[in-house]
Amino acid sequence: MDCPGLHPQAAPATITALSQASSAASAAQTESPEQAQARQAIKECERRLARYQAALDSGADPAVVTQWINDAQRDKEAAQKKLDALPALTRKKEPPLTADQIREITERLGDIAQRIQAADADKKEPLYEALGITITYDNATRTATVRSRPSIPYRYSQCPRGDLNPHAR
């Protein structure tokens, strides 16, 4: 199957990667920094308790170890109460996209680069704005510098098809 928006040789690997990313995102559990901190504190208390149990098993003074265990239990209970008091983050769980679904979406979208190039300038503005794209043209050298600073994090990679905006040169 031909996917118009993807380079023919890269399409299978790209679709597989997107499908795997979709599965991972669907399985990921969303939590706030406070929830993560409370969960980490609980894990640390459990590690402490395991160490104290090992110390007791190896002959440490039971009176001293008992105090350590009581402190760790108290810390663990406090962290659990904090975690229980925090509101649960709810995120609508979407089923992961399969490779066939991604291929179908790609086919329906067609060649996006070609569509963007053919679009009216006033219709491109919201897209460029969302991507944080600024274009600076130097008339003396007849060159344009394009910069993108999207509002969300992204990962840089080079497009396998090269320059998608040839008339910005």
C-alpha positions in Angstrom: 0.0 0.0 0.0 1.2 3.5 -0.9 1.2 6.1 1.8 1.2 9.5 0.0 2.6 11.5 2.9 5.5 9.1 3.6 8.6 8.2 1.5 7.9 4.8 0.1 11.0 3.2 1.6 10.4 4.8 5.0 6.7 4.2 5.2 6.8 0.7 6.8 9.3 1.6 9.5 7.5 4.9 10.2 4.1 3.3 10.5 5.6 0.6 12.8 7.3 3.3 15.0 4.1 5.3 15.2 2.0 2.2 16.1 4.5 1.3 18.9 4.5 4.9 20.2 0.7 4.9 20.2 0.7 1.7 22.3 3.2 3.1 24.7 1.3 6.3 25.1 -1.9 4.4 25.7 -0.3 2.3 28.4 1.4 5.2 30.1 0.0 6.3 33.4 -0.4 10.0 33.9 0.3 11.4 37.3 1.2 14.8 38.8 4.6 15.6 40.2 3.1 15.4 43.7 1.8 11.9 43.0 5.1 10.8 41.6 6.9 12.2 44.6 4.5 10.4 47.0 4.9 7.1 45.1 8.7 7.5 45.2 8.6 8.2 49.0 6.5 5.0 49.5 9.0 3.0 47.4 11.9 4.4 49.5 10.1 3.4 52.7 9.6 -0.1 51.4 13.4 -0.3 50.6 14.2 1.0 54.1 11.9 -1.7 55.6 13.6 -4.4 53.6 17.0 -3.3 54.8 15.8 -3.1 58.4 14.4 -6.6 58.1 17.7 -7.9 56.7 19.6 -6.1 59.6 17.3 -7.8 62.1 17.8 -11.2 60.3 21.6 -10.7 60.6 21.5 -10.2 64.3 21.2 -6.4 64.8 19.8 -5.1 68.1 16.0 -5.6 67.9 15.2 -2.5 70.0 17.1 -0.2 67.6 15.8 -1.9 64.5 12.2 -1.7 65.8 12.6 2.1 66.2 13.8 2.3 62.6 10.9 0.1 61.4 8.4 2.3 63.2 9.9 5.4 61.7 9.8 3.9 58.2 6.2 2.7 58.7 5.1 6.2 59.9 6.8 7.8 56.8 5.2 5.3 54.5 1.7 5.9 56.0 2.2 9.7 55.7 3.2 9.3 52.0 0.2 7.0 51.4 -2.2 9.5 53.0 -0.7 12.3 50.9 -1.1 10.2 47.8 -4.7 9.2 48.7 -5.6 12.9 49.3 -4.4 14.0 45.9 -7.0 14.1 43.2 -6.7 11.3 40.7 -5.7 12.6 37.3 -8.2 11.3 34.8 -7.2 10.9 31.2 -9.5 9.4 28.6 -7.8 6.2 27.7 -7.7 5.9 23.9 -7.0 2.5 22.4 -3.7 2.5 20.6 -3.7 3.0 16.9 -2.8 -0.1 14.8 -0.5 0.0 11.9 -3.5 -0.4 9.6 -5.3 2.6 11.2 -2.2 4.7 10.8 -1.8 3.7 7.2 -5.4 4.6 6.5 -5.0 8.0 8.2 -1.9 8.7 6.1 -3.7 7.7 2.9 -6.6 9.9 3.7 -4.4 12.9 4.5 -2.5 12.5 1.3 0.7 14.5 0.6 0.6 17.1 3.4 3.7 19.0 2.2 2.1 19.5 -1.2 -1.2 20.6 0.5 0.6 23.1 2.7 2.6 24.5 -0.2 -0.6 24.9 -2.3 -2.7 26.5 0.6 -3.5 30.2 0.7 -1.1 32.2 2.9 -3.9 33.3 5.3 -4.7 29.7 5.9 -1.1 28.8 6.7 -0.8 31.5 9.4 -2.5 29.5 12.2 -0.4 26.4 11.4 2.9 28.4 11.3 1.9 30.1 14.5 1.2 26.8 16.3 4.5 25.5 15.2 6.3 28.7 16.3 7.6 29.3 12.8 9.2 32.6 11.9 10.7 33.4 8.6 13.3 36.2 8.1 14.1 37.2 4.6 17.4 38.9 3.7 16.8 40.8 0.4 20.6 41.4 -0.1 21.4 37.7 -0.2 17.9 36.6 -1.3 17.8 34.0 1.4 15.2 33.2 4.0 15.9 31.9 7.5 13.2 29.7 8.9 13.0 29.0 12.6 10.6 26.9 14.6 10.0 27.1 18.3 6.9 25.0 19.0 5.1 25.5 22.3 5.4 21.8 23.1 8.6 19.7 23.2 9.7 18.0 20.0 12.4 15.7 18.8 14.5 16.9 15.9 14.9 14.7 12.9 15.6 15.3 9.3 12.9 14.8 6.7 13.8 12.0 4.3 12.4 14.0 1.4 14.6 17.0 2.0 13.4 20.6 1.8 9.6 20.9 1.9 9.5 24.6 1.2 11.5 25.2 -2.0 10.1 28.7 -2.7 11.5 30.0 0.6 15.0 29.9 -0.8 
